Amino acid sequence: MRLVLLTVSLVLSAALALPAEAKNTLRWASQGDALTFDPHAQNEGPTNAANAQVYESLILRKPNMEKEPGLALSWKLVNPTTWEFKLRKGVKFHDGADFNADDVVFSFQRAKADTSDFKGYITSVSEAAKVDDHTVHVKTSGPNPILPDQLTTLLIMDKGWAEKHNVGKPQDYKNKEETYAVRHANGTGPFKLTVREPGVRTVMVKNAAWWGLKTDPHNVDEIVYTPVANPATRVAALLSGELDFVLDPPFQDIARIKGTSGLKVVTVNQIRTIFLGMVVGAPELKTSSVKGKNPFADKRVRQAMYQAIDVDAIQKKIMRDMSVPAGIITSAGVHGWTSALDKRLSHDGAAAKKLLTEAGYPNGFDVRLDCPNDRYNNDEAICQAVVGMLGKIGIKVSLDAQSKTLHFPKIQKRETDFYLLGWGVPTLDSHYVFNYLYQSKGSWNATGYANGQIDELTASIERETDLAKRDKMIAQAWQMVRDDIVYIPLHHQVIAWAMKDRLTLPIRLDDSPQFRLARLK
């Protein structure tokens, strides 16, 4: 234990050094860092959470995920295809520049750029137009009843700052572009970014001029974030008092943390599903022993793999019951989810072997599984279990587990055959899942799955205002993709946050800490 604590001190000492003027410093850690501070470059949970401390959206979400005014005081439909947003007056960016409609219009344009990972949120938006300094009309190509939900994650940048620093277009993350906005930020949010050392340390300080201090009078003067990949090191730092908050404590240590004086653990079922993706649309896989054809293109193979995986064993042995077995790749809390859809196919090794034989692979085949090792709860361990389970039916899987900084570009650049991914739903609506993961041009659909009916349903779901008709479309789409087995659902995550008793921080279903709501005693 002394050696672990010494390691903790060496890793964290520089990152957690407190400036003399700091009064309340909140020190926290998790396994992986934000990917970038460009707010439109990467639509990834921890990255969005980090950016949302500095930048803000027109509409915010409360801890219970209800919408509330952000940079927009109000929003309403003025005609079937035009939403009007009334903006807050007197809001300033961190450098002192005034926030106004020009910044909103610019941010919409920027988020629609080809390098943006947020264009999928606003595919229906044809134009954002300034009416006056504090009024914006957002026009859509057809009626869109869920636009306010889609805008809760779209962050607003300062047009002048972006132009000054030549970042009018989002960073091309997947091709490793480096821009000023990657390590610097100028938002309107509750905290200012002061130090950004990717993979080492990120420091933010309180924005004393933040408009929201009247309603959310947090007392955090400084936030120091340190990515700590080793789970034992994160726990040791929390136990020794060097950290106030750990976002992802290892499940095997939760009882120990709960039993330690001065510490507490809070848990909630997260709106995030963990699943496996398979390239079904390619004529041949890059990493398979099968040449001239693609075994994943055969539904019988996909179903065999599905039924070979024992998610109950994963739930008990790896997740320590901190997961819920999944039948579709979205969870309760998302509009369109039902318990009937979420029922899994049975685990049946004999049936899986029979299906493989019928598909022409009685001896199985080889393939590579790409997996992150610093993003989801026990992600690498899940992949290791999958490798063993598929091996029992003859599918010999080589595992390539890497940091999410390397794993996600593989998916976005379509350089993987078989991969683990997790998906949260910031809009709380099934359309988001279909739009990004199932429609043929979905930016995170690396499977090559293309179904014209699903493309048509995805578009119709976004613009249908008859809610009963819309619900039928969603149910139809889910049934279709569930039957096609494009993805193998594993489980919905249950998350735990560990922290000192002196910290009050509401846990959120999206695993996104909002430090504007933090209180330090």
TAFEN-V508695 format. One record per helix or strand of 3 or more residues. SS is the DSSP state (h for helix, s for strand). FROM is the first residue (numbers start at 1). TO is the last residue. If there is no record, write none. Layout:
# TAFEN-V508695
[[SS;FROM;TO] [SS;FROM;TO]]
This chain:
# TAFEN-V508695
[[h;2;12] [s;25;30] [h;45;54] [s;59;61] [s;67;69] [s;72;79] [s;82;87] [h;101;111] [h;119;122] [s;125;132] [s;135;140] [h;147;153] [h;159;164] [h;173;175] [h;180;183] [s;191;197] [s;201;206] [h;211;214] [s;222;227] [h;231;240] [h;251;258] [s;263;278] [h;295;297] [h;299;308] [h;311;318] [s;323;325] [h;349;358] [s;366;372] [h;379;391] [s;396;402] [h;404;412] [s;418;424] [h;430;438] [h;452;463] [h;467;484] [s;487;500] [h;515;517]]
